[in-house]
Amino acid sequence: MAQSPPRPRTEQFQEPESFLTLEQFIIDQQETFPHSTGAFSRLLRDLSVAAKIISRNIRRAGILDVLGETGVVNVQDEKQKKLDDIAHQELVRALRRGGECCLIGSEEQSDTISMNPSREDRERYAVFFDPLDGSSNIDVNASVGTIFSVYLLPDEWDPDDVIDVSLQRGAEQVAAGYVAYGSSTMLVFTTGNGVNGFTLDPSIGEFLLSHPNLRIPNEGTMYSVNEADVDDFAPELQAFLRWIKRKDPETKRRIRARYIGSFVSDFHRNLLSGGIYVYPVSTEYPDGKLRLMYEANPMAFLVEQAGGRATDGHQRILDLEPTSLHQRTPLYIGSTRLVEAAERFLQGEQART
């Protein structure tokens, strides 16, 4: 009897039902979560629901009237994009409806937002987020993302005194992550027990575990920095950039420049492939540009859980004491060896191979 022809290679790929869904992962891992509470698990679910809605809106951006600006200048003194506001509203709506957090901080709002303040049994989680990082890329169909960070507030806190209780070091985070909206939508997060990535399957509306136990390569192959501003960089940073471009004398390979202009997208690529992302102080941004609470802290927590490093050039990001909700910081983040080399240059030492 003639043998059947071999099946096409495409049939050998895993079908969606063979993957673990985000809901199943949360149930399986709940005992490892902070305080092992159902509320914390539901909070992660609420964030994933908002991410699905934001992803849908982004993918229909060329059809719906969501491109361009709102005409409002936000607290960051930036012209707010329509999708910035939409993403902010969707996150607030999902978290308010879920009822698992008591406080929200958004890059699009000057002050924190108290959630369900009249509830005596309100949960003590505070969520900070950049609703749509890199939103200027939306109008040209380039990738963007959402960044989020979760803290636990003290047992007793006064809604009228939220600034003091909400300004915690990044080391106090109980969860952090991001959503990358690109060729696919990926949710990557940590609860302090490693990093896992989930890809959204739009056909079933579920995030599926596609990148378990993510680890950033110790050696980097790429660097991400806006070199158009290089003349405004400190001489020590300029020296680091000259060093990083040199060919390795043994392998004849050099580290390549890759810069999208969306922090989430650049970080995500470097997390998977190895590299360093740099947003330093400059003449225009003497304190750095990225926000400590909304961008630097969550990504620093995540990269350390993946085996990487994050610093302001002199100090570990997670050890910085925040003084305001919208505090800015310089950031060097990514593969450990590259970040350590950058620190040595910035501190006036010669980098060691």
N, C-alpha and C positions, 0 to 999 in steps of 0.2 A: 504494500500500500504506500502511495507517495506521501512523503512528509509534508506537513503544512509549512508554508513559507514563514520565515521569522516575522514576528510582529514589528511594526514600525517603532523606532526608538521613542517617539512621543508617547506611546502607550505604556512605556516603562516608568514614566514620571508618576509621582505620588498624586493620588486624587485628593481633593480638599478634605474628604471625610477621614483620611488617615492622619491628618494633622490635629494637634491639640488646639482647641479654641481658647481665646483669652478667658472666657468664663470658666472653662474646665481647669485651666492653669491656675486661676485665682483660687478655686476650690481646693485643688491639690496642694497649693503652696501656702494656704491661709495660716497654717501653724507657724510659718517662718516670718509672717508679717508683723510689724510693730503692734504689740498688745493683742495680736490675734483676734481682732474684733471684726464682726460682720460689717460694722460701719465703715471701716477702712477698705474692706473688699468692695463695698458698694460705691465708695468714693472713686476707686479706680474704674469701676464700671461706668460711672457718670462721666468721667473724663473721656472714656472711649466712645461713648455715645455722642458727645459734643464733637469729637474728632471725626466721626463718620459724617455728621451733618456738614462740618466745615469742608471736608473732602468733597462732598457732593456739590457744594456751592462753588468750590474752586474749579471743578471739572466742567461746570456749566457756565464759567465766567464769560466766555465769548458769546453766550446766548442770552443770559440774563443781564439786566442792567446793574452789574456790580463792579464794573471796571471804573477806573478814575478815582477822583478825590471827593470827599464829602463837603469840602469847603471849610472844614474845621481844622484848627491848629491844636494838636494835643498837648499834654503836659510836657512832652519831650521837646516842644517847639518844632514839631515836624508836622507836615501836612498829612492829615489822616486820610488813608485810602478807604473806600467804601467797604472792602473786604476786611480791613482792620476792625471796623466797627461791627460788622456782621459776626466775625469770629469772636470778638469780645462778648457780644450779646448772647451768642449760642453757649459759650462756656458759663456765663453767669446764669443763664436759664437752666442749664443742665444741673449745675451745682445747687441752685436754689430749689429746684424740683426734687432733687435727691435728698436734701436735708442733712447730708453727712458732714458738712463743714459749717463753721460759724463765722468765718472771716475770709474775704477775698481781697487780693491785691492784684491790680492789672496795670500793665505798662500804659494802658490807654486812659487811666483814671488818676487824678492827682492824689486822692485819698483812698483808704481802704473801704471796703463795702461790708457792712455787717449783715449776716444772713440769719433770718429767723430769730431776731434778737429777743422776742417775747417768749420763746420756748425755754422752759426751765431745764429740759432734758437735752438741750442742744449739744451736739458733739463738739469736741475741742480742736478739730482740724482747721488749719488755715492753709489756703491754697493761693500761691502767687503764680502768675503766668504772663508770658508775652503771647498774646493771642495769635498774631501772625507775623512772625519774624521774616524779614526780607520781602515785605509786601510790595516794595517798588518793582519787584520782579514779576508780579502778577500780570501787569499789562503787556508784557512781552513773552508770556507763557513759559517762564522759567520757574524752577522749583522754589518752594517756600516751606515754612514749618511753624509749629506751635511748640512752645517750651513751658513746662509746668514744674512746680515745686510744692512739696507738702511738709508742713510743720505741725507739731502738736503744741498747743498753748497750755499754760499752767492750769491747774485745777480751778482756781478762782481768778477770773479776769473780768475787768470792767469794760463794757463796750465803749465807754466814753474815754478810755485810756488805751486804745488799741495800738497806738504807735509803739509804746514802750514794750508791750508784750509780743508784738509781731516782729520786731527787729532782732532776730536771732542769727547767730553765726551759721554759715552753711553746713558746718559739721553737725548741727542739730536737726537737719532734715531727716524725715522718716521715709520720704519717697521723692523721686524726681525723674523726669524723662522728657521726651519730645516726640512729636509726630512730624514725619517728613512727607510732604506731598510732592511726589515726582512721577516717574513712570509707573510707580505703584505707591500706595499709601502705607507707611510703616510707623508703628508705635513701638518705641524703644523706652524701657524704663527700668529702674532699680528700686528695691525697697531695702537696700543695704545688704543684700545677699546675692550679689552677682547682677549681671545685666542680661536681659532677654529682649528679643525683637519679634514683633508680630506684624504680619503683612495682611492688609485688608483684602478679602475676597469679595468683590462687589456683587457677585452672583448669588451669594448666600448671606451677605451683610454681616460677616463675622471676621474678626481679627484672628489669624491662625499663627501659631508658633512656628516661625520660619528660621529664626536665628537664635537658638538656645545658647546660653552661657557665652555671650560675646566677650572676646578679649581683644584689646587693641595691640597690634604688633609692637614689640619693644623698639624695633628699628623703624624709621619712617622712610617713605618713598616720595612724599609730597610735602610742600609747605604752602600755606595759604595766608596771604597778606596783601593789602592794597598798596602795591609798590608805586602807584602814582603819587603817593605822599612821602616817598622815601627821603626827599630833601628836608622834610620836617621831622624826621626821626632822629633820635639821639645817635651820636657817633658810634656808641657801643652796639646799638642795634644794626646800624649800617654795616659794621664789621661782621656781625653775626650773619647777615644776609649774604655778604660776599663769601664767607666761609661755607655756608650751606650750599652754595651753587657750585663749589669746586668738585671736580670729578674725584671719586675715590681712587687713590693711586693703585690699589690692588684690583678692584673690579672694573674700573673705568666707568662706573655708573655715577650719576649725579642725582640729587634730589630735585624733582621737577616742581615748577610752580603750577598750582591749580587754585583759582579763586573765582567763586560764583557771585559773591556779594550777599549771600544769605547764610547767616551763621549756622543754622541747622544743616543746610545742605553741605557746606564745607566741613563741618564737624562730622557729619554722618559718613562722608566719604573717607575722611581720615581715620575714623573709628574702625571701619572695615578694612582699610588698606594700609594704615600706618602713616602718620604725618603729624605736622604741627600747625595749629591755627594761631595767628598773632593779630591782636588789635591793640597797639601800644598807645602810649601818650604821644601827643603831637602838638604842634603849635595851635591847631584848631581845637583839639580836645586835650587840654593839659592834665585832666584827671582820667583820661581814657574815655571811650564812648559807650561801651557795653554796660548794661545795668547789672549791679551786683545781685540784687534779689531776684530778678526776673530771667536773667540769662547766665551770668557767670556761675553763681552758686549751684543751680541745678545741673549744669553741664559738668562742673567740677566734681560734684558728688558722683555723677554717672561715670565719668572717665576714670576716677580713682577705683571705682568698683570693677571697671574693666581692665585694670592694671596700668592705667596711664597716670598722668600728672597734670596739675593745673596750678598756676602761680600768677602773681601780678608782676613778676620779674624779680621779686625780692622775698615774697612771703606767700605761703600756701593760701590759695583763695578761700578754702573752707575755714580758715582761722581768722579771717578779716572780721572786725567788729563793725556791723552796719550802723550808720548814724542817721540815715534817712531812707525813705521808701524807694526813691529814685536815684540813689547813689550810683555813681559810675566808677568803673575800675579798668585799668589796663588788663589784658589777659593773654597768657601764653599757655596753650592747652593742647594735649595730644600725647604722642608716644614719649615715654619717659626719657629716653636718651636725648632726644631732640630738645625737650623742654629743659632738661638739666644743662645742655650745652648753651642754650639761650641765656639761662640764668648766669652761667659763668662769664659770658661776654658782658652782660649787663652789669655785673658786679666787678668788672675790670680785670677778670682773669682770662687767660688764654684757654680756649676750649681744648679739651683732651679728647682724642679719638678713642 
